[in-house]
Amino acid sequence: MALSSRLSPLRTFEISTGELTGAIGDSITVLPLVVSLGVLTPASLPHLLVWFAVFQVVWGILYGVPLSVEPMKAIAGLAIVGGITYGELAAAGLLAGGVLLVVGWRNWLEHIDGVIGEPVVRGVQFAVACMLVVAAVELVVAAPAVAGAGLAIAVTVALVSRRAVALVLLVVGGVWATATVGVPQPTLPEMGLFPTGEPSVSIAAIEGLTAQLAMTVGNAAIATSLLLSDLYDADVSSDRLAGSMGVMNLAAVPFGALPMCHGSGGLAGKHAFGARTGTANLVAGALYLGLAFVAGLLVAFPMALLGVLLLVVAASLARVALGATDRPLFVLAIGGVSVVTNVGAAFVAGVVWWRLRG
C-alpha cells in the first residue's frame, strides 16, 4: 500500500515500488546521452550528473508530479557528433535558457508553436536521430566484435522489453569498465564557474539553439503540458514549463551542467514504469548523485558499446518523430536536408516550406 501526503493539488508524494521503477524508467532516456557527452566531449560527467540530480529533486518538490529532466537532445546530439564545441554547447544552453525564460514570462508559446508547426518539430527530432546514427557508426566500426556483441544483447533484451535495452547495455558497459579499471575512489566535482570551458557564441551555436528551440517548444513544453493533464490531471501551462527550463539552464549551465529541458518522452517513461508522484524525482536525484560519485567508471565505458547505445537512442528518437506525425515524408525530408547541410538549415527550410504550404 502506498503511503501518501498531499501538500497541495500539485504536491503529492507517495512511497511505493512504482516510484522506484519510474525513476529508473526516466534514466533510460537520460543516461545514454549523458554518458556519451562525458566520454566524447570535454564535458565533465560528474558535473552533468550532479545537476541532473539537483533538478530532479527541485521539480519533484515544486510540482509534486514526476516531471522529467532530460538533456536538450538537439544541442547534445550536435556536441556528440562534433557539430559544435563544448563552448558552443554551453553558449547555446545559456541562450536557450534566456529565451525560454522570456517566452514563458510573456506567455508567447502558443503563438510560437503555431509558426513552427508540429511536423517541423518532428523533422528536427528525426534530423538529430540521423546525426546520432552517423556518430554511432564511427564508434562501431572501430571495434566491430564488441559492437556485434552489444547488438546481440540489445536484440535479445528487446524481445523481452524494448524499454530495458538501454539500461541493460549501460549495466554491461559498467561491468566491463569495472573489470578494466577497477572501482574508482568516490569523489564529487568541485563547483566553479564554467569548470570545463568558457561559452563561445558562434553561427554553429545559434544553429544548435534554433534547432533545439523547435524541439523544446513542441515536446518539452506544449506536449509535456498536455501529457501532465492527461496522465496526472495536473494543470501546468506550457509557459510555466518554459519558465522552469529557463531558470534551470541559466542557473546550472555556468556550473558545468548540460543544457536541460523537460520532455513528454521522459514523463511517459516514468508513468509507464509506475511513477505517480514527485517521489520518483527524489529517487532519480539520489540515483544520479550516486552515479556522480563513481563517474570515473562511466568514463571507461567501451566506445563500441557506446556506439550501440547511440543507435538505440537514435532509433527511439526516429520512432517518436515518425510515429507521431501524419507527414512522414516531410519529416524524412528535413532529416535528409540536415545530413546534407546541418540541423539549423534543415529547420529553417522546414519552417519556410511549412508556412508557404500553410
DAZI-V304133 format. One record per pair of residues at least 12 apart in sequence whose ideal C-beta (glycine too) atoms are under 10 Angstrom apart, sorted by the first residue. I is the first residue (numbers start at 1). J is the second residue. Records with the same first field share a line. If there is no record, write none. Layout:
I->J + J
This chain:
1->14 + 15 + 16
2->14 + 15 + 16 + 17 + 18 + 19 + 276 + 277 + 279
3->15 + 16 + 279
4->16 + 276 + 277 + 279
5->277
6->64 + 277
7->61 + 64 + 278
8->64
9->64 + 233 + 234 + 235
10->62 + 63 + 64 + 65 + 67 + 228 + 232 + 234 + 235 + 236 + 278
11->60 + 61 + 62 + 63 + 64 + 65 + 277 + 278
12->63 + 64 + 65 + 232 + 234 + 276 + 277 + 278 + 279
13->60 + 61 + 64 + 276 + 277 + 278 + 279 + 280 + 281 + 282
14->275 + 276 + 277 + 278 + 279 + 280
15->277 + 279 + 282 + 283
16->274 + 275 + 276 + 277 + 279 + 280
17->274
18->66 + 270 + 271 + 273 + 274 + 275 + 276 + 277 + 279 + 280
19->60 + 66 + 270 + 273 + 274 + 275 + 276 + 277 + 278 + 279 + 280 + 281 + 282 + 283 + 284
20->273 + 274 + 275 + 279 + 280 + 283 + 284 + 287
21->270 + 272 + 273 + 274 + 275 + 280 + 283
22->66 + 267 + 269 + 270 + 271 + 272 + 273 + 274 + 275 + 276 + 277 + 279 + 280 + 281 + 283 + 284
23->56 + 60 + 66 + 270 + 273 + 274 + 275 + 279 + 280 + 281 + 282 + 283 + 284 + 285 + 286 + 287 + 288
24->163 + 164 + 167 + 269 + 270 + 273 + 274 + 275 + 280 + 283 + 284 + 287
25->66 + 68 + 163 + 164 + 167 + 266 + 268 + 269 + 270 + 271 + 272 + 273 + 274 + 275 + 280 + 284
26->52 + 56 + 66 + 67 + 68 + 69 + 70 + 263 + 265 + 266 + 267 + 268 + 269 + 270 + 271 + 273 + 275 + 280 + 281 + 283 + 284 + 287
27->52 + 56 + 166 + 167 + 170 + 266 + 269 + 270 + 273 + 283 + 284 + 287 + 288 + 291
28->163 + 164 + 165 + 166 + 167 + 168 + 169 + 170 + 266 + 269 + 273 + 312 + 313 + 316
29->68 + 70 + 71 + 73 + 163 + 166 + 263 + 265 + 266 + 268 + 269 + 270 + 313 + 316 + 317
30->48 + 49 + 52 + 56 + 68 + 69 + 70 + 71 + 166 + 258 + 260 + 263 + 266 + 269 + 284 + 287 + 288
31->49 + 52 + 71 + 166 + 167 + 169 + 170 + 287 + 288 + 291 + 298 + 309 + 313
32->71 + 132 + 165 + 166 + 167 + 169 + 170 + 173 + 306 + 308 + 309 + 310 + 311 + 312 + 313 + 314 + 316
33->48 + 70 + 71 + 72 + 73 + 76 + 77 + 79 + 80 + 132 + 166 + 258 + 309 + 310 + 313
34->48 + 49 + 52 + 70 + 71 + 76 + 258 + 288 + 291 + 295 + 298
35->48 + 49 + 170 + 173 + 174 + 291 + 295 + 298 + 299 + 301 + 306 + 309 + 310
36->71 + 76 + 77 + 79 + 80 + 81 + 132 + 135 + 136 + 139 + 301 + 303 + 306 + 307 + 309 + 310 + 313
37->71 + 75 + 76 + 77 + 79 + 80 + 86 + 89 + 258
38->258 + 295 + 298 + 299 + 301
39->80 + 139 + 298 + 299 + 300 + 301 + 302 + 303 + 306
40->79 + 80 + 81 + 82 + 135 + 139 + 303 + 306 + 310
41->76 + 79 + 80 + 82 + 84 + 85 + 86 + 89 + 196 + 197 + 258
42->79 + 85 + 86 + 87 + 89 + 196 + 197
43->76 + 79 + 80 + 86 + 89 + 90 + 195 + 196 + 197 + 256 + 257 + 258
44->86 + 189 + 190 + 195 + 196 + 197 + 256 + 257 + 258 + 292 + 295 + 299
45->189 + 256 + 258 + 291 + 292 + 295 + 296 + 297 + 298 + 299 + 301
46->187 + 188 + 189 + 190 + 195 + 256 + 289 + 291 + 292 + 293 + 294 + 295 + 296 + 298 + 299
47->188 + 189 + 190 + 191 + 192 + 195 + 196 + 252 + 255 + 256 + 257 + 258 + 292 + 295
48->71 + 76 + 189 + 196 + 252 + 256 + 257 + 258 + 260 + 288 + 291 + 292 + 295
49->188 + 189 + 257 + 258 + 287 + 288 + 289 + 290 + 291 + 292 + 293 + 294 + 295 + 298
50->188 + 189 + 191 + 252 + 255 + 256 + 257 + 285 + 288 + 289 + 291 + 292 + 293 + 295
51->69 + 189 + 248 + 249 + 251 + 252 + 253 + 255 + 256 + 257 + 258 + 260 + 288 + 292
52->69 + 70 + 71 + 252 + 257 + 258 + 260 + 284 + 285 + 287 + 288 + 289 + 291 + 292
53->69 + 281 + 282 + 284 + 285 + 286 + 287 + 288 + 289 + 290 + 291 + 292
54->69 + 248 + 251 + 252 + 255 + 257 + 285 + 288 + 289
55->67 + 69 + 244 + 245 + 247 + 248 + 249 + 251 + 252 + 257 + 260 + 262 + 281 + 284 + 285 + 288
56->68 + 69 + 260 + 278 + 280 + 281 + 282 + 283 + 284 + 285 + 286 + 287 + 288 + 289
57->69 + 278 + 281 + 282 + 283 + 284 + 285 + 286 + 288 + 289
58->244 + 247 + 248 + 251 + 281 + 285
59->241 + 244 + 245 + 248 + 262 + 278 + 281 + 285
60->275 + 277 + 278 + 279 + 280 + 281 + 282 + 283 + 284 + 285
61->278 + 281 + 282 + 285
62->244 + 278 + 281
63->228 + 232 + 234 + 236 + 240 + 241 + 244 + 262 + 278 + 281
64->232 + 234 + 277 + 278 + 279 + 281
65->228 + 231 + 232 + 233 + 234 + 236 + 267 + 270 + 271 + 275 + 276 + 277 + 278 + 280 + 281
66->228 + 231 + 232 + 266 + 267 + 269 + 270 + 271 + 273 + 274 + 275 + 276 + 277 + 278 + 279 + 280 + 281 + 282 + 283 + 284
67->224 + 228 + 232 + 234 + 236 + 241 + 244 + 262 + 263 + 266 + 267 + 270 + 278 + 280 + 281
68->220 + 224 + 227 + 260 + 261 + 262 + 263 + 264 + 265 + 266 + 267 + 268 + 269 + 270 + 271 + 275 + 280 + 281 + 284
69->244 + 245 + 248 + 260 + 261 + 262 + 263 + 266 + 281 + 284 + 285 + 288
70->219 + 220 + 224 + 258 + 260 + 261 + 262 + 263 + 264 + 265 + 266 + 267 + 269
71->257 + 258 + 259 + 260 + 261 + 263 + 266 + 313
72->89 + 92 + 93 + 96 + 97 + 208 + 209 + 211 + 212 + 213 + 215 + 216 + 220 + 245 + 249 + 258 + 259 + 260 + 261 + 263
73->124 + 125 + 128 + 129 + 132 + 211 + 212 + 215 + 216 + 219 + 220 + 259 + 261 + 263 + 265 + 313 + 317
74->92 + 96 + 124 + 125 + 127 + 128 + 131 + 207 + 208 + 209 + 210 + 211 + 212 + 213 + 214 + 215 + 216 + 259 + 261 + 343 + 344 + 347
75->88 + 89 + 90 + 91 + 92 + 93 + 96 + 128 + 205 + 208 + 209 + 211 + 212 + 213 + 215 + 216 + 258 + 259 + 261 + 343
76->89 + 93 + 128 + 132 + 208 + 212 + 258 + 259 + 260 + 313
77->125 + 127 + 128 + 129 + 130 + 131 + 132 + 135 + 208 + 211 + 212 + 310 + 313 + 314 + 317 + 343
78->92 + 128 + 131 + 204 + 205 + 207 + 208 + 211 + 212 + 342 + 343 + 344
79->92 + 208 + 258 + 259
80->128 + 131 + 132 + 135 + 136 + 306 + 310 + 313
81->128 + 130 + 131 + 132 + 133 + 134 + 135 + 136 + 138 + 310
82->131 + 134 + 135 + 138
83->131 + 135 + 204 + 207 + 208 + 211 + 338 + 342 + 343 + 344
84->200 + 202 + 204 + 205 + 207 + 208 + 209 + 342 + 343
85->197 + 200 + 202 + 204 + 205
86->194 + 196 + 197 + 198 + 199 + 200
87->194 + 196 + 197 + 198 + 199 + 200 + 201 + 202 + 205
88->197 + 199 + 200 + 201 + 202 + 203 + 204 + 205 + 206 + 207 + 208 + 209
89->197 + 199 + 200 + 204 + 205 + 208 + 253 + 258 + 259
90->194 + 196 + 197 + 198 + 199 + 200 + 201 + 205 + 249 + 253 + 254 + 256 + 257 + 258 + 259
91->198 + 199 + 200 + 201 + 202 + 204 + 205 + 206 + 208 + 209 + 253 + 259
92->199 + 200 + 201 + 202 + 204 + 205 + 206 + 207 + 208 + 209 + 210 + 211 + 212 + 213 + 249 + 253 + 259
93->199 + 205 + 208 + 209 + 212 + 248 + 249 + 250 + 252 + 253 + 254 + 257 + 258 + 259 + 260 + 261
94->199 + 201 + 205 + 209 + 249 + 250 + 253 + 254 + 259
95->199 + 201 + 205 + 206 + 208 + 209 + 210 + 212 + 213 + 249 + 250 + 253 + 259
96->208 + 209 + 210 + 212 + 213 + 216 + 245 + 246 + 249 + 250 + 253 + 259 + 260 + 261
97->245 + 246 + 247 + 248 + 249 + 250 + 251 + 252 + 253 + 254 + 259 + 260 + 261
98->246 + 249 + 250
99->112 + 209 + 212 + 213 + 216 + 217 + 242 + 245 + 246 + 249
100->213 + 216 + 217 + 220 + 221 + 239 + 241 + 242 + 243 + 244 + 245 + 246 + 247 + 248 + 249 + 250 + 261
101->242 + 243 + 244 + 245 + 246 + 247 + 248 + 249 + 250
102->242 + 243 + 246
103->213 + 216 + 217 + 221 + 238 + 239 + 242 + 243 + 245 + 246
104->221 + 237 + 238 + 239 + 240 + 241 + 242 + 243 + 244 + 245 + 246 + 247
105->239 + 240 + 242 + 243 + 246
106->239 + 242 + 243
107->237 + 238 + 239 + 240 + 242 + 243
108->217 + 239 + 242
109->216 + 217 + 218 + 221 + 222 + 225 + 237 + 238 + 239 + 240 + 241 + 242
110->217 + 222 + 237 + 238 + 239
112->213 + 214 + 217 + 218 + 221 + 222 + 238 + 242
113->214 + 217 + 218 + 221 + 222 + 223 + 238
114->358
115->217 + 351 + 354 + 355 + 358
116->213 + 214 + 215 + 217 + 218 + 347 + 350 + 351 + 354 + 355
117->214 + 218 + 327 + 330 + 350 + 351 + 353 + 354 + 355 + 357 + 358
118->218 + 219 + 222 + 223 + 324 + 325 + 326 + 327 + 354
119->218 + 321 + 324 + 325 + 326 + 327 + 328 + 329 + 330 + 331 + 333 + 334 + 350 + 353 + 354 + 357
120->214 + 215 + 218 + 325 + 327 + 330 + 331 + 334 + 346 + 347 + 348 + 349 + 350 + 351 + 352 + 353 + 354 + 355
121->213 + 214 + 215 + 216 + 217 + 218 + 219 + 222 + 223 + 321 + 324 + 325 + 331 + 334 + 347 + 350
122->214 + 215 + 218 + 219 + 317 + 318 + 320 + 321 + 322 + 323 + 324 + 325 + 326 + 327 + 328 + 330 + 331 + 334 + 335 + 350
123->211 + 214 + 215 + 321 + 322 + 325 + 327 + 328 + 330 + 331 + 332 + 333 + 334 + 335 + 336 + 337 + 338 + 343 + 346 + 347 + 349 + 350 + 351 + 353 + 354
124->210 + 211 + 212 + 213 + 214 + 215 + 216 + 218 + 219 + 317 + 321 + 331 + 334 + 335 + 338 + 343 + 344 + 346 + 347 + 350
125->211 + 214 + 215 + 218 + 219 + 265 + 316 + 317 + 318 + 319 + 320 + 321 + 322 + 324 + 325 + 331 + 334 + 335
126->314 + 317 + 318 + 319 + 320 + 321 + 322 + 325 + 328 + 330 + 331 + 332 + 333 + 334 + 335 + 336 + 338 + 346
127->211 + 214 + 215 + 317 + 318 + 321 + 331 + 332 + 334 + 335 + 336 + 337 + 338 + 339 + 341 + 342 + 343 + 344 + 345 + 346 + 347 + 350
128->211 + 212 + 215 + 313 + 314 + 317 + 318 + 321 + 335 + 338 + 343
129->310 + 311 + 313 + 314 + 315 + 316 + 317 + 318 + 319 + 320 + 321 + 322 + 335 + 338
130->314 + 317 + 318 + 332 + 334 + 335 + 336 + 337 + 338 + 339 + 343 + 346
131->310 + 314 + 317 + 335 + 338 + 339 + 342 + 343
132->307 + 309 + 310 + 311 + 312 + 313 + 314 + 315 + 316 + 317 + 318
133->307 + 310 + 311 + 313 + 314 + 315 + 317 + 318 + 339
134->310 + 314 + 339
135->306 + 307 + 310 + 311 + 314
136->304 + 306 + 307 + 308 + 309 + 310 + 311 + 312 + 313 + 314 + 315
137->307 + 310 + 311
138->303 + 307 + 310
139->302 + 303 + 304 + 305 + 306 + 307 + 308 + 309 + 310 + 311
140->303 + 304 + 305 + 306 + 307 + 308 + 310 + 311
141->304 + 307
142->303 + 304 + 307
143->302 + 303 + 304 + 305 + 307
144->304
145->304
146->173 + 176 + 302 + 303 + 304 + 305 + 306 + 307 + 308
147->302 + 303 + 304 + 305 + 306 + 307 + 308 + 311
148->304 + 308
149->172 + 302 + 304 + 305 + 308
150->168 + 169 + 172 + 173 + 176 + 302 + 304 + 305 + 306 + 307 + 308 + 309 + 311 + 312
151->169 + 304 + 305 + 307 + 308 + 311 + 312
152->308
153->165 + 168 + 169 + 171 + 172 + 305 + 308
154->166 + 168 + 169 + 172 + 305 + 308 + 309 + 311 + 312 + 315
156->168
157->169 + 172
158->312 + 315
162->312 + 315 + 316 + 319
163->269 + 272 + 273 + 316
165->308 + 309 + 312 + 315 + 316
166->308 + 309 + 312 + 313 + 316
169->301 + 305 + 306 + 308 + 309 + 311 + 312
170->291 + 298 + 301 + 305 + 306 + 309
172->301 + 302 + 305 + 308
173->297 + 298 + 300 + 301 + 302 + 303 + 304 + 305 + 306 + 308 + 309
174->291 + 294 + 297 + 298 + 300 + 301
175->297
176->300 + 301 + 302 + 305
177->294 + 296 + 297 + 298 + 299 + 300 + 301 + 302 + 305
178->294 + 297 + 300
179->300
180->297 + 300 + 301 + 302
181->296 + 297 + 299 + 300
182->296 + 297 + 300
183->294 + 296 + 297
184->293 + 294 + 295 + 296 + 297 + 298 + 299 + 300
185->293 + 294 + 296
186->290 + 292 + 293 + 294 + 295 + 296
187->292 + 293 + 294 + 295 + 296
188->289 + 292 + 293 + 295
189->255 + 256 + 292 + 295
190->256
191->255 + 256
192->254 + 255 + 256
193->254 + 255 + 256
194->253 + 254 + 255 + 256
195->254 + 255 + 256
196->256
197->256
198->254
199->253 + 254
203->342 + 344
204->342 + 344
205->344
206->344
207->341 + 342 + 343 + 344 + 345 + 346 + 347 + 348
208->259 + 342 + 343 + 344
209->259 + 344
210->343 + 344 + 345 + 347 + 348 + 351
211->338 + 342 + 343 + 344 + 345 + 346 + 347 + 348
212->259 + 261 + 343 + 344 + 347
213->347
214->334 + 343 + 344 + 346 + 347 + 348 + 350 + 351
215->261 + 263 + 317 + 321 + 343 + 347
216->241 + 242 + 245 + 259 + 261 + 262 + 263
217->238 + 242
218->238 + 264 + 324
219->261 + 262 + 263 + 264 + 265 + 266 + 320 + 324
220->238 + 241 + 242 + 244 + 245 + 260 + 261 + 262 + 263 + 264 + 265 + 266 + 267
221->236 + 237 + 238 + 239 + 240 + 241 + 242 + 243 + 244 + 245 + 261 + 262 + 263 + 264
222->237 + 238 + 239 + 241 + 242 + 264
223->238 + 241 + 262 + 263 + 264 + 265 + 267 + 268 + 324
224->236 + 238 + 241 + 245 + 261 + 262 + 263 + 264 + 265 + 266 + 267 + 268
225->237 + 238 + 239 + 240 + 241 + 242 + 262 + 264
226->238 + 264
227->262 + 263 + 264 + 265 + 267 + 268 + 271
228->241 + 262 + 264 + 267
230->264 + 267 + 268 + 271
231->264 + 267 + 268 + 270 + 271 + 272 + 275 + 276
232->267 + 271 + 275 + 276 + 277
236->262
238->262
241->261 + 262 + 263
242->261 + 262
244->261 + 262
245->259 + 260 + 261 + 262 + 263
248->260 + 261 + 262
249->261
264->320 + 324
265->316 + 317 + 320
266->284
268->320
270->284
318->331 + 332 + 335
321->334 + 335
322->335
327->354 + 357
330->350 + 353 + 354 + 357
331->350
333->346 + 349 + 350 + 353
334->346 + 347 + 349 + 350 + 351 + 353 + 354
335->350
337->349 + 350 + 353
338->350
